[in-house]
Amino acid sequence: MPSITAADWDLFQSLHAVLEAGSLSAAARARGVTQPTIGRHIEALEHRLGAPLFLRSPRGLRPTELALALRPRLEDMAAAAGAALRDVAGAADQAGGAVRVTASELIGCEVLPPILAAFHAAHPAVEVELTVSNRQADLSRRDADIAVRMARPTQNALVGRRIGMVNLGLYAAPAYVARHGAPADFTALDDHPIVGFDGAAPKFDGQIDIGRPITRDIFAFRSDSDVAQLAALRAGLGIGACPTLVARRYGLVPILAERFAIEMEMWVCMPEGLRTTPRMRLMFDHLAAALSEELDAVRACATDTKKAAADPAAAFPNIAPGAI
């Protein structure tokens, strides 16, 4: 069997691309090469390893045990290569370079874009990369440089700043509430379509108790994409959980607010070794400040809502008495 050398890294990159993308054509698009090139790379690597990496079937490629065993190492190598490229770019251009930020789906798609746009306007030489996934990135492996997380970091080698608490509640579109009304209690939820997850249940440390197990069977609309769930809520499909930080952007109506409330910590984190890199520090501080402002605005809105509920006349002094 021919020996494996460092020169075969290009072949391993193609193997990693196929494992990530699931097909030769998708891997070719990801790497910016042709499909036959990816195919030749896989065949050459199989020849060097002396064993197949994929089983071909009418349904496509199925990775063998050997390919699956190599996958964690390939992910480490890809993350290290990506980090090295970002570090080299930053060293070559002290005024710029790349910063890779990672966040959950909803935070990454709904909250961060205007924050990152403001950062880029202030620091146009810095290239911004955003990884959006509900799977927690490994910062020690440099899957990303900076993470916005909805839980306290546990790795010792990270620098973390606690931004505050993010509230998660039940919400529905105004049009849905106008047509169907709002449930008065958890029992009445049975009469409404619920939007929720399709696969494994999110972990909220026992903060939710609606009187029955929360499984996928209780949902009329199921998706493991938080963005798809939000789209369903906005379309008036039913009632579902959503962070207040996001729900208020679209005027969603809180449902059972006094009985359904989950709190999550928001943190901004990065590897300790990056704290002295100028562009990393700029992004870290910018995210922390901007997200703090977002949470302050949510708290202020909640305070005004409670004030209005307790004393509408005091909350709206310009409205004539008796008009509320």
SERO-221674 format. One record per atom (N, C-alpha, C): residue number from 0; x, y, z; atom name. Coordinates in steps of 0.001 Angstrom, whole numbers, plus 500000, padded with zeros to 6 digits. Layout:
N
NUM X Y Z CA
...
% end
This chain:
324
0 500849 498795 500000 N
0 500000 500000 500000 CA
0 500878 501246 500000 C
1 500679 502174 499083 N
1 501459 503420 499075 CA
1 501317 504163 500403 C
2 502390 504832 500828 N
2 502367 505540 502115 CA
2 501606 506853 501993 C
3 501048 507293 503139 N
3 500356 508581 503225 CA
3 501366 509642 503623 C
4 501402 510756 502916 N
4 502335 511839 503216 CA
4 501572 513143 503387 C
5 502300 514166 503843 N
5 501692 515488 504034 CA
5 501170 516053 502721 C
6 501761 515578 501603 N
6 501322 516070 500297 CA
6 499911 515613 499958 C
7 499418 514626 500675 N
7 498070 514122 500417 CA
7 496993 514942 501129 C
8 497337 516058 501733 N
8 496358 516895 502439 CA
8 495233 517325 501507 C
9 495571 517567 500247 N
9 494541 517966 499285 CA
9 493497 516865 499121 C
10 493937 515605 499151 N
10 493006 514482 499053 CA
10 492117 514419 500283 C
11 492709 514644 501430 N
11 491930 514607 502668 CA
11 490936 515765 502729 C
12 491302 516899 502136 N
12 490350 518008 502069 CA
12 489111 517614 501259 C
13 489338 516888 500184 N
13 488207 516433 499378 CA
13 487367 515415 500129 C
14 488021 514527 500869 N
14 487272 513563 501688 CA
14 486417 514297 502716 C
15 486991 515291 503368 N
15 486235 516069 504360 CA
15 485057 516769 503698 C
16 485263 517294 502505 N
16 484184 518000 501804 CA
16 483045 517048 501464 C
17 483373 515828 501026 N
17 482322 514871 500698 CA
17 481571 514446 501952 C
18 482283 514230 503051 N
18 481631 513859 504306 CA
18 480695 514966 504780 C
19 481104 516214 504611 N
19 480277 517338 505054 CA
19 479097 517576 504111 C
20 479354 517485 502804 N
20 478318 517839 501827 CA
20 477406 516669 501478 C
21 477916 515443 501583 N
21 477082 514275 501340 CA
21 477083 513756 499915 C
22 477755 514453 498993 N
22 477803 514001 497606 CA
22 479035 514580 496938 C
23 479442 513953 495830 N
23 480603 514448 495093 CA
23 480326 515811 494478 C
24 479125 516007 493934 N
24 478810 517278 493274 CA
24 478788 518437 494273 C
25 478160 518210 495434 N
25 478108 519270 496448 CA
25 479499 519562 496991 C
26 480317 518516 497157 N
26 481684 518722 497634 CA
26 482504 519507 496615 C
27 482278 519225 495331 N
27 482993 519952 494287 CA
27 482648 521435 494317 C
28 481355 521741 494496 N
28 480954 523153 494586 CA
28 481586 523810 495807 C
29 481631 523105 496926 N
29 482203 523681 498152 CA
29 483691 523959 498000 C
30 484402 523094 497265 N
30 485848 523255 497110 CA
30 486214 524103 495895 C
31 485236 524357 495015 N
31 485524 525144 493833 CA
31 486292 524380 492774 C
32 486051 523053 492685 N
32 486684 522220 491664 CA
32 485592 521436 490946 C
33 485986 520591 490011 N
33 485004 519803 489271 CA
33 484675 518510 490006 C
34 483523 517951 489687 N
34 483126 516685 490305 CA
34 484104 515551 489968 C
35 484563 515429 488713 N
35 485551 514382 488425 CA
35 486824 514511 489260 C
36 487220 515743 489560 N
36 488409 515942 490393 CA
36 488193 515364 491786 C
37 487031 515647 492380 N
37 486717 515098 493699 CA
37 486702 513568 493634 C
38 486108 513021 492578 N
38 486067 511572 492424 CA
38 487455 510966 492349 C
39 488349 511613 491598 N
39 489733 511107 491496 CA
39 490433 511185 492835 C
40 490182 512251 493590 N
40 490800 512385 494904 CA
40 490363 511242 495828 C
41 489080 510929 495828 N
41 488582 509854 496691 CA
41 489168 508512 496270 C
42 489225 508262 494962 N
42 489795 507008 494476 CA
42 491273 506903 494843 C
43 492020 508006 494698 N
43 493443 507982 495046 CA
43 493640 507723 496533 C
44 492795 508327 497358 N
44 492921 508137 498798 CA
44 492560 506709 499191 C
45 491545 506161 498566 N
45 491173 504768 498833 CA
45 492316 503832 498444 C
46 492998 504142 497336 N
46 494125 503328 496896 CA
46 495257 503392 497911 C
47 495530 504593 498425 N
47 496601 504741 499398 CA
47 496268 504062 500718 C
48 495000 504138 501121 N
48 494586 503544 502395 CA
48 494346 502042 502276 C
49 494140 501571 501073 N
49 493899 500161 500867 CA
49 492535 499699 501314 C
50 491571 500619 501354 N
50 490216 500269 501798 CA
50 489247 501304 501256 C
51 487990 500903 501036 N
51 486994 501864 500525 CA
51 486601 502880 501588 C
52 486275 504083 501127 N
52 485813 505146 502022 CA
52 484312 505359 501912 C
53 483736 504975 500775 N
53 482298 505139 500571 CA
53 481750 503908 499861 C
54 480516 503588 500174 N
54 479789 502552 499468 CA
54 478802 503236 498532 C
55 478854 502895 497251 N
55 477970 503502 496270 CA
55 476651 502746 496230 C
56 475554 503483 496207 N
56 474228 502880 496130 CA
56 473310 503815 495356 C
57 472115 503327 494950 N
57 471169 504217 494249 CA
57 470814 505461 495049 C
58 470958 505392 496375 N
58 470634 506543 497219 CA
58 471806 507507 497373 C
59 472949 507158 496802 N
59 474108 508033 496913 CA
59 475252 507372 497644 C
60 476115 508179 498231 N
60 477304 507684 498926 CA
60 477010 507439 500397 C
61 477497 506296 500886 N
61 477376 506000 502310 CA
61 478775 505784 502867 C
62 479217 506621 503821 N
62 480585 506495 504332 CA
62 480806 505170 505058 C
63 481977 504598 504866 N
63 482343 503364 505556 CA
63 482810 503700 506977 C
64 483053 502659 507761 N
64 483549 502870 509126 CA
64 484886 503586 509111 C
65 485722 503301 508110 N
65 487011 503987 508009 CA
65 486818 505482 507812 C
66 485932 505866 506902 N
66 485682 507293 506661 CA
66 485135 507969 507910 C
67 484213 507304 508598 N
67 483640 507886 509814 CA
67 484689 508001 510913 C
68 485625 507056 510963 N
68 486688 507120 511970 CA
68 487641 508283 511696 C
69 487828 508606 510405 N
69 488711 509716 510042 CA
69 488057 511076 510227 C
70 486744 511108 510245 N
70 486032 512381 510215 CA
70 486418 513349 511346 C
71 486482 512921 512628 N
71 486853 513886 513677 CA
71 488219 514516 513441 C
72 489191 513718 512953 N
72 490519 514253 512673 CA
72 490482 515248 511522 C
73 489686 514928 510525 N
73 489562 515836 509392 CA
73 488925 517158 509805 C
74 487938 517093 510701 N
74 487309 518317 511193 CA
74 488317 519168 511958 C
75 489172 518515 512770 N
75 490218 519247 513497 CA
75 491173 519919 512512 C
76 491579 519168 511485 N
76 492520 519702 510504 CA
76 491909 520869 509731 C
77 490626 520747 509360 N
77 489960 521818 508617 CA
77 489828 523068 509472 C
78 489479 522886 510745 N
78 489346 524037 511641 CA
78 490689 524721 511841 C
79 491757 523928 512019 N
79 493088 524504 512211 CA
79 493549 525242 510966 C
80 493254 524661 509783 N
80 493643 525329 508536 CA
80 492901 526652 508367 C
81 491599 526646 508675 N
81 490827 527873 508577 CA
81 491324 528945 509532 C
82 491644 528541 510755 N
82 492168 529497 511739 CA
82 493512 530044 511290 C
83 494354 529175 510728 N
83 495669 529619 510266 CA
83 495536 530654 509153 C
84 494592 530416 508231 N
84 494386 531374 507147 CA
84 493922 532723 507682 C
85 493026 532698 508678 N
85 492567 533965 509258 CA
85 493699 534680 509983 C
86 494523 533927 510697 N
86 495626 534529 511440 CA
86 496683 535099 510498 C
87 496983 534378 509420 N
87 497970 534851 508460 CA
87 497485 536125 507782 C
88 496188 536139 507404 N
88 495633 537325 506764 CA
88 495704 538526 507700 C
89 495418 538300 508973 N
89 495465 539391 509938 CA
89 496876 539881 510188 C
90 497850 538942 510202 N
90 499243 539332 510428 CA
90 499790 540118 509248 C
91 499348 539749 508039 N
91 499824 540444 506841 CA
91 499236 541839 506729 C
92 498036 542015 507270 N
92 497356 543305 507190 CA
92 496900 543699 508585 C
93 497720 544480 509282 N
93 497409 544835 510662 CA
93 496118 545637 510781 C
94 495684 546250 509684 N
94 494460 547045 509733 CA
94 493219 546193 509488 C
95 493437 544943 509063 N
95 492281 544128 508734 CA
95 492470 542678 509087 C
96 491982 541808 508200 N
96 491983 540389 508486 CA
96 490555 539908 508675 C
97 490407 538622 508924 N
97 489083 538017 509059 CA
97 488776 537683 510513 C
98 487492 537778 510861 N
98 486986 537356 512163 CA
98 485789 536449 511914 C
99 485839 535232 512442 N
99 484722 534291 512280 CA
99 483904 534274 513567 C
100 482636 534630 513433 N
100 481698 534662 514552 CA
100 480721 533504 514402 C
101 480363 532869 515497 N
101 479372 531806 515456 CA
101 478244 532115 516438 C
102 477031 531723 516066 N
102 475858 531959 516909 CA
102 474778 530958 516522 C
103 473764 530852 517367 N
103 472631 529986 517066 CA
103 471861 530548 515876 C
104 470951 529745 515345 N
104 470205 530146 514149 CA
104 469482 531473 514322 C
105 468675 531578 515365 N
105 467861 532790 515511 CA
105 468720 534006 515798 C
106 469692 533868 516693 N
106 470549 535005 517009 CA
106 471358 535392 515771 C
107 471891 534390 515070 N
107 472715 534667 513899 CA
107 471942 535289 512755 C
108 470701 534862 512553 N
108 469915 535346 511410 CA
108 469087 536587 511726 C
109 468626 536712 512962 N
109 467679 537777 513291 CA
109 468286 538927 514094 C
110 469317 538662 514872 N
110 469848 539688 515778 CA
110 471187 540233 515305 C
111 472075 539363 514862 N
111 473435 539799 514564 CA
111 473619 540595 513273 C
112 472861 540347 512194 N
112 473158 541069 510948 CA
112 473280 542580 511076 C
113 472328 543307 511705 N
113 472529 544757 511810 CA
113 473711 545125 512715 C
114 473977 544287 513709 N
114 475126 544538 514591 CA
114 476431 544373 513818 C
115 476511 543338 512994 N
115 477710 543111 512195 CA
115 477840 544153 511090 C
116 476707 544621 510575 N
116 476754 545677 509556 CA
116 477345 546956 510147 C
117 476963 547272 511371 N
117 477508 548460 512032 CA
117 479011 548303 512280 C
118 479419 547094 512645 N
118 480846 546850 512860 CA
118 481623 547043 511564 C
119 481096 546484 510478 N
119 481810 546583 509204 CA
119 481874 548021 508711 C
120 480833 548784 508986 N
120 480864 550200 508598 CA
120 481962 550944 509347 C
121 482181 550568 510606 N
121 483207 551230 511410 CA
121 484606 550680 511126 C
122 484683 549411 510711 N
122 485986 548765 510473 CA
122 485951 548026 509127 C
123 485907 548751 508015 N
123 485708 548119 506701 CA
123 486831 547186 506276 C
124 488006 547297 506879 N
124 489117 546422 506494 CA
124 489003 545030 507108 C
125 488123 544873 508075 N
125 487954 543575 508742 CA
125 486891 542768 508006 C
126 487247 541563 507591 N
126 486307 540668 506918 CA
126 485524 539894 507989 C
127 484220 539887 507850 N
127 483347 539250 508842 CA
127 482815 537936 508283 C
128 483031 536851 509021 N
128 482506 535539 508661 CA
128 481529 535110 509750 C
129 480368 534621 509361 N
129 479334 534230 510330 CA
129 478945 532775 510106 C
130 479101 531973 511141 N
130 478667 530582 511125 CA
130 477405 530474 511968 C
131 476326 530020 511355 N
131 475042 529931 512037 CA
131 474697 528457 512248 C
132 474620 528042 513504 N
132 474302 526650 513811 CA
132 473890 526546 515272 C
133 472934 525657 515533 N
133 472549 525395 516919 CA
133 473499 524409 517589 C
134 474414 523859 516822 N
134 475459 523007 517393 CA
134 476591 523896 517886 C
135 476994 523724 519126 N
135 477978 524609 519735 CA
135 479347 524399 519099 C
136 479926 525476 518581 N
136 481244 525408 517965 CA
136 482321 525229 519023 C
137 483386 524535 518660 N
137 484507 524306 519569 CA
137 485524 525420 519367 C
138 485517 526399 520258 N
138 486426 527537 520118 CA
138 487870 527139 520375 C
139 488100 526141 521220 N
139 489469 525706 521478 CA
139 490095 525107 520222 C
140 489260 524580 519333 N
140 489714 524015 518070 CA
140 489706 525070 516971 C
141 489253 526286 517309 N
141 489154 527414 516392 CA
141 488156 527144 515283 C
142 487046 526436 515589 N
142 485946 526365 514638 CA
142 485455 527777 514329 C
143 485599 528655 515305 N
143 485269 530073 515150 CA
143 486167 530846 516099 C
144 486203 532159 515892 N
144 487025 533001 516764 CA
144 486236 533521 517964 C
145 484988 533894 517715 N
145 484140 534486 518750 CA
145 482767 533830 518676 C
146 482193 533529 519822 N
146 480883 532873 519860 CA
146 479910 533685 520699 C
147 478677 533763 520220 N
147 477567 534263 521029 CA
147 476804 533024 521489 C
148 476806 532769 522777 N
148 476244 531534 523314 CA
148 475107 531815 524280 C
149 474187 530847 524334 N
149 473040 530978 525223 CA
149 473225 530129 526476 C
150 474465 530000 526921 N
150 474784 529272 528145 CA
150 476165 529704 528612 C
151 476411 529563 529891 N
151 477709 529918 530468 CA
151 478804 529020 529882 C
152 479917 529595 529429 N
152 480999 528764 528877 CA
152 481630 527901 529963 C
153 482046 526713 529583 N
153 482621 525765 530544 CA
153 484105 525518 530319 C
154 484640 525929 529167 N
154 486052 525703 528892 CA
154 486904 526760 529579 C
155 487969 526325 530247 N
155 488806 527238 531027 CA
155 489611 528191 530163 C
156 489906 527803 528929 N
156 490781 528615 528082 CA
156 490029 529718 527350 C
157 488767 529978 527732 N
157 487975 530996 527051 CA
157 487854 532262 527880 C
158 487797 533390 527188 N
158 487431 534663 527798 CA
158 485944 534868 527537 C
159 485165 535087 528572 N
159 483730 535236 528401 CA
159 483188 536468 529094 C
160 482199 537089 528487 N
160 481520 538226 529113 CA
160 480018 537942 529125 C
161 479445 537964 530302 N
161 478006 537729 530437 CA
161 477250 538981 530005 C
162 476353 538821 529027 N
162 475608 539956 528501 CA
162 474325 540184 529294 C
163 473658 539110 529687 N
163 472410 539231 530443 CA
163 471544 538014 530205 C
164 470279 538152 530572 N
164 469334 537050 530448 CA
164 468424 537270 529235 C
165 468232 536187 528480 N
165 467325 536200 527334 CA
165 466075 535419 527710 C
166 464930 536036 527544 N
166 463663 535395 527892 CA
166 463086 534667 526680 C
167 462533 533492 526937 N
167 461860 532703 525914 CA
167 460421 532506 526351 C
168 459490 532850 525479 N
168 458075 532723 525818 CA
168 457283 532149 524673 C
169 455988 531963 524890 N
169 455083 531526 523829 CA
169 454551 532745 523095 C
170 454480 532644 521762 N
170 454031 533775 520956 CA
170 453179 533282 519784 C
171 452393 534208 519264 N
171 451605 533953 518054 CA
171 451494 535261 517277 C
172 451197 535155 516013 N
172 451014 536347 515184 CA
172 449727 537056 515561 C
173 449682 538382 515467 N
173 448441 539117 515765 CA
173 447246 538605 514958 C
174 447479 538265 513679 N
174 446382 537778 512841 CA
174 445841 536451 513363 C
175 446747 535609 513887 N
175 446282 534331 514438 CA
175 445416 534563 515666 C
176 445854 535429 516567 N
176 445096 535705 517793 CA
176 443751 536339 517449 C
177 443747 537198 516429 N
177 442487 537827 516026 CA
177 441482 536796 515524 C
178 441962 535770 514844 N
178 441069 534747 514293 CA
178 440654 533705 515331 C
179 441612 533288 516177 N
179 441370 532134 517042 CA
179 441365 532453 518533 C
180 441741 533671 518897 N
180 441835 534001 520304 CA
180 443088 533414 520918 C
181 443292 533702 522210 N
181 444462 533212 522931 CA
181 444012 532256 524025 C
182 444728 531145 524241 N
182 444348 530202 525302 CA
182 444486 530837 526678 C
183 443563 530485 527574 N
183 443595 531031 528927 CA
183 444510 530236 529843 C
184 444772 528981 529501 N
184 445649 528154 530326 CA
184 446268 527065 529443 C
185 447137 526231 530047 N
185 447815 525208 529268 CA
185 446849 524166 528718 C
186 445772 523895 529430 N
186 444792 522920 528935 CA
186 444183 523388 527621 C
187 443954 524695 527518 N
187 443349 525246 526301 CA
187 444290 525211 525101 C
188 445573 524951 525351 N
188 446510 524833 524236 CA
188 446140 523664 523319 C
189 445417 522677 523873 N
189 445012 521525 523066 CA
189 444137 521940 521888 C
190 443508 523092 521996 N
190 442621 523552 520937 CA
190 443342 524410 519899 C
191 444667 524526 520029 N
191 445440 525372 519120 CA
191 446566 524570 518483 C
192 446905 524867 517216 N
192 448084 524243 516606 CA
192 449361 524815 517222 C
193 450277 523925 517573 N
193 451521 524339 518228 CA
193 452684 524114 517275 C
194 453583 525076 517266 N
194 454797 525016 516447 CA
194 455943 524550 517330 C
195 456696 523532 516879 N
195 457785 523044 517711 CA
195 458808 522233 516946 C
196 459627 521498 517697 N
196 460760 520775 517147 CA
196 460320 519464 516501 C
197 461225 518935 515682 N
197 460957 517669 515000 CA
197 461794 516532 515574 C
198 463029 516817 515955 N
198 463925 515790 516477 CA
198 463986 515818 517987 C
199 465213 515861 518501 N
199 465412 515833 519954 CA
199 464924 517130 520595 C
200 464352 517001 521782 N
200 463832 518171 522497 CA
200 464977 519035 523012 C
201 464843 520363 522931 N
201 465845 521244 523532 CA
201 465907 521035 525040 C
202 467077 521308 525618 N
202 467257 521132 527055 CA
202 467110 522474 527765 C
203 466131 522551 528656 N
203 465902 523783 529403 CA
203 465918 523532 530908 C
204 466576 522434 531333 N
204 466779 522155 532753 CA
204 465490 522203 533560 C
205 464441 521610 533031 N
205 463205 521495 533794 CA
205 462456 522787 534009 C
206 462729 523819 533198 N
206 462046 525097 533371 CA
206 460615 525075 532832 C
207 460262 524044 532040 N
207 458948 524012 531414 CA
207 458091 522934 532051 C
208 456883 523299 532439 N
208 455921 522328 532947 CA
208 454538 522754 532464 C
209 454059 522085 531432 N
209 452736 522419 530898 CA
209 451709 521349 531268 C
210 452090 520509 532205 N
210 451152 519496 532684 CA
210 451208 518184 531939 C
211 452080 518100 530913 N
211 452240 516848 530171 CA
211 453601 516877 529491 C
212 454134 515715 529120 N
212 455442 515684 528461 CA
212 455435 516483 527162 C
213 456524 517182 526921 N
213 456658 517946 525683 CA
213 457421 517090 524685 C
214 456695 516481 523769 N
214 457282 515652 522727 CA
214 456828 516169 521369 C
215 457430 515663 520325 N
215 457115 516131 518975 CA
215 455667 515848 518591 C
216 455041 514900 519251 N
216 453676 514521 518884 CA
216 452649 515618 519163 C
217 452991 516571 520039 N
217 452006 517600 520379 CA
217 452032 518765 519391 C
218 452959 518727 518423 N
218 453111 519853 517515 CA
218 452389 519600 516195 C
219 451708 520636 515718 N
219 451062 520562 514410 CA
219 452034 520929 513296 C
220 453066 521713 513631 N
220 454123 522076 512682 CA
220 455447 521739 513353 C
221 456272 520917 512688 N
221 457523 520470 513289 CA
221 458694 520846 512393 C
222 459727 521402 513010 N
222 460964 521696 512298 CA
222 462080 521866 513315 C
223 463263 521345 512980 N
223 464413 521561 513845 CA
223 465146 522847 513501 C
224 464613 523595 512542 N
224 465162 524903 512216 CA
224 464403 525968 512988 C
225 465106 526695 513829 N
225 464466 527776 514583 CA
225 463950 528868 513651 C
226 464663 529092 512553 N
226 464238 530110 511594 CA
226 462929 529687 510931 C
227 462797 528396 510619 N
227 461550 527898 510025 CA
227 460401 527997 511022 C
228 460668 527722 512292 N
228 459624 527859 513308 CA
228 459172 529314 513415 C
229 460115 530244 513403 N
229 459762 531663 513459 CA
229 458922 532054 512247 C
230 459298 531561 511071 N
230 458537 531869 509858 CA
230 457106 531351 509974 C
231 456943 530166 510579 N
231 455605 529604 510763 CA
231 454780 530456 511722 C
232 455410 530934 512785 N
232 454701 531811 513732 CA
232 454279 533102 513044 C
233 455176 533708 512303 N
233 454869 534972 511629 CA
233 453768 534793 510592 C
234 453688 533591 510002 N
234 452670 533323 508990 CA
234 451306 533029 509601 C
235 451239 532963 510938 N
235 449960 532715 511591 CA
235 449574 531258 511663 C
236 450577 530356 511586 N
236 450268 528928 511600 CA
236 449781 528465 512970 C
237 450337 529071 514041 N
237 449927 528653 515379 CA
237 450719 529351 516458 C
238 450857 528678 517589 N
238 451539 529212 518773 CA
238 452841 528443 518973 C
239 453904 529154 519341 N
239 455178 528477 519560 CA
239 456115 529304 520407 C
240 457211 528681 520824 N
240 458202 529344 521661 CA
240 459127 530204 520802 C
241 459488 531362 521349 N
241 460361 532283 520630 CA
241 461014 533219 521639 C
242 462301 533557 521476 N
242 462916 534550 522355 CA
242 462228 535907 522217 C
243 461970 536548 523340 N
243 461365 537882 523318 CA
243 462193 538840 522476 C
244 463509 538674 522517 N
244 464436 539501 521749 CA
244 464089 539509 520266 C
245 463596 538368 519771 N
245 463233 538241 518355 CA
245 461755 538528 518138 C
246 460892 538030 519039 N
246 459445 538165 518873 CA
246 459007 539629 518777 C
247 459638 540500 519553 N
247 459237 541905 519551 CA
247 459551 542602 518230 C
248 460515 542057 517466 N
248 460867 542651 516182 CA
248 459725 542519 515182 C
249 458904 541481 515356 N
249 457837 541216 514411 CA
249 456458 541416 515019 C
250 456413 542011 516179 N
250 455128 542308 516794 CA
250 454335 541076 517175 C
251 454993 539971 517486 N
251 454284 538768 517900 CA
251 453628 538978 519263 C
252 452510 538332 519474 N
252 451712 538525 520692 CA
252 452107 537473 521733 C
253 452460 537894 522952 N
253 452789 536913 524000 CA
253 451560 536105 524407 C
254 451777 534808 524629 N
254 450715 533887 525029 CA
254 451095 533280 526381 C
255 450162 533328 527348 N
255 450392 532752 528686 CA
255 451711 533245 529281 C
256 451939 534553 529155 N
256 453219 535125 529565 CA
256 453510 534928 531044 C
257 452472 534895 531867 N
257 452683 534760 533304 CA
257 452972 533310 533713 C
258 452719 532369 532799 N
258 452866 530967 533155 CA
258 453971 530248 532391 C
259 454325 530765 531239 N
259 455372 530139 530426 CA
259 456506 531135 530264 C
260 457616 530905 530930 N
260 458762 531805 530832 CA
260 460040 531008 531083 C
261 460945 531078 530145 N
261 462246 530418 530256 CA
261 463318 531482 530154 C
262 464347 531367 530981 N
262 465445 532316 530941 CA
262 466739 531598 530573 C
263 467492 532222 529677 N
263 468789 531694 529269 CA
263 469827 532809 529373 C
264 471019 532453 529786 N
264 472111 533417 529835 CA
264 472687 533626 528437 C
265 473014 534864 528128 N
265 473725 535162 526885 CA
265 475155 535559 527207 C
266 476106 534936 526518 N
266 477524 535208 526707 CA
266 478188 535476 525360 C
267 479226 536289 525381 N
267 480134 536425 524252 CA
267 481467 535857 524693 C
268 482027 534927 523903 N
268 483241 534210 524298 CA
268 484259 534196 523164 C
269 485527 534053 523548 N
269 486581 533826 522566 CA
269 487764 533169 523265 C
270 488634 532481 522533 N
270 489819 531899 523144 CA
270 490691 532977 523778 C
271 491257 532655 524930 N
271 492057 533641 525655 CA
271 493234 534139 524819 C
272 493769 533278 523957 N
272 494918 533669 523157 CA
272 494624 534732 522118 C
273 493334 535014 521871 N
273 492973 536011 520866 CA
273 492693 537392 521458 C
274 492719 537503 522766 N
274 492277 538762 523388 CA
274 493190 539934 523053 C
275 494442 539667 522670 N
275 495363 540761 522330 CA
275 495403 541039 520827 C
276 494644 540273 520030 N
276 494582 540530 518595 CA
276 493595 541666 518351 C
277 494042 542792 517779 N
277 493178 543991 517704 CA
277 491803 543749 517105 C
278 491731 543092 515935 N
278 490435 542940 515277 CA
278 489509 542027 516086 C
279 490087 541046 516784 N
279 489281 540153 517614 CA
279 488705 540913 518808 C
280 489544 541740 519405 N
280 489088 542517 520563 CA
280 488028 543532 520151 C
281 488227 544151 518992 N
281 487232 545106 518493 CA
281 485875 544434 518303 C
282 485876 543254 517687 N
282 484618 542543 517464 CA
282 484006 542085 518778 C
283 484829 541559 519672 N
283 484331 541088 520970 CA
283 483634 542225 521721 C
284 484296 543367 521804 N
284 483721 544502 522536 CA
284 482481 545045 521830 C
285 482505 545062 520503 N
285 481350 545560 519745 CA
285 480133 544670 519974 C
286 480324 543364 519896 N
286 479210 542441 520112 CA
286 478651 542576 521523 C
287 479545 542650 522506 N
287 479098 542749 523893 CA
287 478279 544017 524123 C
288 478747 545131 523594 N
288 478039 546400 523792 CA
288 476700 546416 523053 C
289 476703 545970 521796 N
289 475479 546009 520994 CA
289 474425 545049 521529 C
290 474827 543851 521937 N
290 473864 542888 522480 CA
290 473319 543350 523827 C
291 474150 544026 524614 N
291 473667 544597 525882 CA
291 472586 545639 525621 C
292 472772 546460 524593 N
292 471758 547447 524231 CA
292 470459 546761 523802 C
293 470589 545664 523057 N
293 469397 544921 522625 CA
293 468622 544409 523834 C
294 469313 543822 524792 N
294 468630 543279 525970 CA
294 468055 544393 526835 C
295 468747 545529 526915 N
295 468213 546675 527669 CA
295 466904 547154 527038 C
296 466843 547169 525711 N
296 465624 547603 525021 CA
296 464476 546647 525295 C
297 464771 545352 525345 N
297 463735 544363 525649 CA
297 463220 544550 527064 C
298 464130 544775 528014 N
298 463712 544985 529410 CA
298 462869 546236 529541 C
299 463257 547310 528843 N
299 462488 548545 528900 CA
299 461094 548346 528334 C
300 461001 547582 527253 N
300 459703 547297 526641 CA
300 458829 546490 527594 C
301 459440 545513 528276 N
301 458686 544692 529218 CA
301 458187 545525 530387 C
302 459018 546472 530844 N
302 458615 547341 531955 CA
302 457434 548218 531551 C
303 457483 548763 530328 N
303 456387 549597 529847 CA
303 455089 548796 529722 C
304 455232 547531 529276 N
304 454047 546681 529122 CA
304 453401 546408 530475 C
305 454224 546106 531486 N
305 453689 545841 532827 CA
305 453056 547102 533416 C
306 453688 548249 533146 N
306 453157 549505 533654 CA
306 451801 549813 533029 C
307 451715 549521 531721 N
307 450462 549778 531031 CA
307 449357 548874 531555 C
308 449712 547624 531850 N
308 448715 546687 532361 CA
308 448230 547084 533742 C
309 449150 547644 534556 N
309 448783 548016 535917 CA
309 448063 549358 535980 C
310 448483 550291 535129 N
310 447893 551631 535177 CA
310 447941 552239 533775 C
311 447023 551923 532899 N
311 447049 552409 531519 CA
311 447089 553930 531429 C
312 446391 554618 532281 N
312 446352 556087 532211 CA
312 447722 556683 532483 C
313 448464 556077 533452 N
313 449803 556575 533762 CA
313 450780 556254 532644 C
314 450569 555106 532012 N
314 451482 554700 530943 CA
314 451279 555543 529695 C
315 450037 556016 529478 N
315 449725 556807 528286 CA
315 449056 558120 528705 C
316 449810 559076 529279 N
316 449230 560296 529816 CA
316 448567 561211 528794 C
317 448916 561048 527512 N
317 448356 561923 526487 CA
317 446978 561498 526022 C
318 446522 560314 526487 N
318 445200 559828 526114 CA
318 444189 560288 527138 C
319 443058 560782 526680 N
319 442044 561306 527585 CA
319 441552 560245 528546 C
320 441272 560605 529819 N
320 440747 559649 530791 CA
320 439482 558979 530268 C
321 439407 557686 530475 N
321 438224 556917 530062 CA
321 438311 556415 528638 C
322 439339 556857 527904 N
322 439466 556420 526514 CA
322 440132 555046 526408 C
323 440822 554638 527482 N
323 441525 553349 527460 CA
323 440604 552258 527993 C
% end
